Amino acid sequence: MIGKLTGRVDYKAADHVLLDVGGVGYTVHCSERTLAALPAPGQAAALYTELLVREDLLQLFGFLTPYEREWHRLLISVQGIGAKASMAILGTLGAEGIARAIAIGDWAAVKAAPGVGPKIAQRVVNELKDKAPGVMALGGTLGQAAGTVTADPLIEAEAAPVAPASKPPAPSSGAAQADALSALTNLGYGPSDAARAVAEAAGNDPGAEAPALIRAALRLLAPKS
């Protein structure tokens, strides 16, 4: 299975990128958000990939982080959500956005994705609300893993004279939420309640680190007098 590709961007289209890896061009389908974050043609790029296999079709889908890919895998497990719909949801909300929407039951946010109707959006939230905490808890680990992957030295050397492209946002937010979720579950809170509180706290203060998220989530979980 092809899990990651590192090469040069040949060109970017509306829904895919052609990545030249050692002279072999791979068509990788991506969300609008991922395509916007990729560098210009001729520059080096890396994508984590998921291979869709059908009788008459082989398609690669690309993601900036392993965390985003995990959300794609979870989304396509929902009946009625195929790879195209998953790309639309991730392109509209991003991995952090879909995590928050599911944790707080905001199906209207999911419905904002092109081609996703209200029934499908509600199904996504209802079916994934118990699975979301597990993927959210992976956020820090997967983000750290993505940061420690060593790029192909040949590509790095060839790309040295090229001005660096803007990098996608660092996965610190995912790591902070994962740490906060772990702390709350260790304190005895249920995974769903903890995930909902962490997601709401992160939505109120997107740049908060784990300690601030934990304090805010604890306030949200405190019994109302």
C-alpha positions in Angstrom: 0.0 0.0 0.0 1.2 3.5 -0.8 1.2 5.4 2.4 3.3 8.5 1.5 4.7 10.2 -1.6 7.5 12.7 -1.7 8.3 14.4 -4.9 7.9 17.6 -7.0 4.6 19.2 -7.9 4.1 19.0 -11.7 0.8 20.8 -11.7 -2.3 21.4 -9.6 -5.8 21.0 -10.9 -9.2 21.7 -9.3 -9.3 18.4 -7.4 -5.9 16.8 -7.7 -2.2 17.3 -8.0 0.3 15.5 -10.2 3.3 14.6 -8.1 6.5 13.6 -9.9 8.3 11.0 -7.8 11.6 9.9 -9.4 10.2 10.5 -12.9 6.9 8.7 -12.2 3.8 11.0 -12.1 1.2 10.2 -9.5 -2.3 11.7 -9.7 -3.3 12.4 -6.1 -6.8 13.7 -5.3 -6.9 16.3 -2.6 -9.3 18.6 -0.8 -9.3 22.3 -1.7 -7.7 23.1 1.6 -4.8 20.6 0.9 -4.3 21.9 -2.6 -4.1 25.5 -1.4 -1.4 24.5 1.1 0.8 22.7 -1.5 3.8 24.7 -3.0 3.9 25.9 -6.5 4.7 23.7 -9.5 8.4 22.7 -9.5 8.8 22.6 -5.8 9.1 19.7 -3.4 6.1 18.4 -1.6 5.0 15.4 0.5 1.6 13.9 0.9 0.3 11.1 3.1 -1.9 8.9 0.9 -4.8 6.5 0.9 -5.4 4.2 -2.0 -9.0 3.5 -3.1 -9.3 0.2 -4.9 -12.3 -0.8 -7.0 -12.7 -3.3 -9.8 -12.4 -0.6 -12.5 -10.6 2.1 -10.6 -7.5 2.9 -8.6 -7.4 6.4 -7.0 -4.9 8.0 -4.6 -6.1 10.6 -2.1 -3.6 12.9 -0.4 -3.4 14.5 3.0 -1.0 17.0 4.7 -0.9 15.0 7.9 -1.6 11.5 9.2 -4.2 13.0 11.5 -6.2 14.3 8.5 -5.9 10.9 6.8 -7.3 9.2 9.9 -10.4 11.5 9.7 -10.8 10.6 6.1 -10.8 6.9 7.0 -13.4 7.5 9.7 -15.6 9.6 7.4 -15.8 7.0 4.6 -16.8 4.4 7.2 -20.2 6.2 7.4 -22.8 4.9 5.0 -23.4 7.4 2.2 -20.0 9.1 2.6 -17.6 8.3 -0.2 -14.1 9.6 -0.8 -15.5 12.6 -2.7 -17.8 13.6 0.1 -15.0 13.1 2.6 -12.7 15.4 0.6 -15.5 18.0 0.5 -16.0 17.8 4.3 -12.3 18.0 5.1 -11.8 20.8 2.5 -14.6 22.8 4.2 -13.8 22.1 7.9 -10.3 20.7 8.1 -9.4 17.9 10.5 -9.7 20.1 13.6 -13.0 21.5 12.4 -14.7 18.1 11.7 -13.4 16.9 15.1 -15.1 19.8 16.8 -18.3 19.6 14.8 -18.8 15.9 15.7 -17.8 16.4 19.3 -20.4 19.1 19.9 -23.0 17.6 17.6 -22.9 20.5 15.1 -24.3 18.7 12.0 -25.0 22.1 10.4 -21.2 22.6 10.1 -20.9 19.3 8.3 -23.8 20.2 6.0 -21.9 23.3 4.9 -19.6 21.0 2.8 -20.6 20.9 -0.9 -22.8 18.0 -1.8 -23.6 17.0 1.8 -27.2 17.1 2.7 -28.8 17.4 6.1 -29.6 13.7 6.5 -26.0 12.7 5.7 -24.6 15.4 7.9 -26.7 14.2 10.8 -25.6 10.6 10.1 -22.0 11.6 10.2 -22.4 13.2 13.6 -24.5 10.4 15.1 -22.4 7.6 13.9 -19.0 9.1 14.7 -19.7 10.8 18.0 -18.5 7.8 19.9 -15.5 7.2 17.6 -14.3 10.8 17.5 -12.6 10.8 20.9 -10.3 8.0 19.8 -9.2 9.8 16.7 -8.8 13.1 18.6 -6.6 11.3 21.1 -4.3 10.3 18.2 -3.9 14.0 17.2 -0.7 14.6 19.2 1.0 11.3 18.4 0.3 11.5 14.7 1.3 15.2 14.5 4.6 14.4 16.2 5.2 11.5 13.9 4.6 13.7 10.9 7.1 16.2 12.2 9.8 13.7 12.6 9.6 12.1 9.1 12.8 12.7 7.2 12.4 13.9 3.7 14.2 12.4 0.7 17.7 13.9 0.8 17.9 13.9 -3.0 14.8 16.1 -3.3 16.0 18.3 -0.4 19.3 18.9 -2.2 17.6 19.6 -5.6 15.1 21.9 -4.0 17.7 23.9 -2.1 17.9 26.8 -4.5 14.1 27.2 -4.6 12.5 29.7 -2.3 10.6 27.9 0.4 6.8 27.8 0.1 4.5 28.7 2.9 4.1 25.7 5.2 0.7 24.4 6.4 -0.2 25.2 10.0 1.8 23.2 12.6 -0.2 20.5 14.2 0.2 22.0 17.7 -3.5 22.5 18.0 -4.2 18.8 17.5 -1.5 17.8 19.9 -2.9 20.2 22.5 -6.4 18.8 22.1 -5.1 15.3 22.3 -3.2 16.1 25.6 -6.2 17.8 27.1 -8.5 14.9 26.1 -6.1 12.4 27.7 -5.9 14.4 30.9 -9.7 14.6 31.2 -10.2 10.9 30.6 -7.5 10.2 33.2 -9.5 12.3 35.6 -12.5 10.0 35.1 -14.6 11.9 32.5 -16.2 9.9 29.8 -14.5 10.1 26.4 -17.6 11.6 24.6 -18.1 14.3 27.3 -14.4 15.0 27.5 -14.1 15.3 23.7 -17.1 17.6 23.5 -15.7 19.9 26.2 -12.2 20.0 24.6 -13.7 20.7 21.2 -15.8 23.6 22.6 -12.9 25.0 24.5 -10.7 24.8 21.4 -13.4 26.5 19.4 -13.5 29.4 21.9 -9.8 29.8 21.9 -8.2 28.2 18.8 -4.6 29.0 19.8 -4.8 27.6 23.4 -2.3 25.1 24.6 -3.1 22.0 26.6 -3.1 23.5 30.1 -5.5 26.3 29.0 -7.7 23.8 27.2 -7.9 21.6 30.3 -8.9 24.4 32.5 -11.5 25.6 30.1 -12.9 22.1 29.5 -13.1 21.5 33.3 -15.2 24.7 33.6 -17.5 23.4 30.9 -17.8 20.0 32.6 -18.4 21.4 36.0 -22.0 20.9 37.3 -24.2 23.9 36.7 -25.6 25.4 39.9 
